[in-house]
Every structure is written in structure tokens, then in C-alpha cells.
């Protein structure tokens, strides 16, 4: 699934944070804080909504 950022600026900040994490300069806890800051929140789905999405994907 593609990440959805709050803005282009937040995408750049998050990608930099991911690079720092990969270089072992930033720990996972700090990276999670950047996730919350930069990524759009995920809306919980009801089982019926998940089923509708899956059925739509199969029909396409």
C-alpha cells in the first residue's frame, strides 16, 4: 500500500527520517513519531466496508 502524506513537505521530512533510520542514526520509536506527524491517519474500517472493497477489486 502506498503511503499517503499530509503534504509534499511532510513526505520529504518523512523520507529523510526513514533514511536516518536505515542508517541507524534514528531509532524505531522516533521514526514512529515521524509516522504520526507526517502520514495521514488511517480510518478503521468495518467488516462490511472491507468486504465491499474486496468485491470491487475482484470485479475490476
Secondary structure, DSSP 8 states (H G I E B T S, - for coil): ----BSSHHHHHHHHHHHHHHHTTSS-HHHHHHHHHHHB-------HHHHHHHHHHHHH-
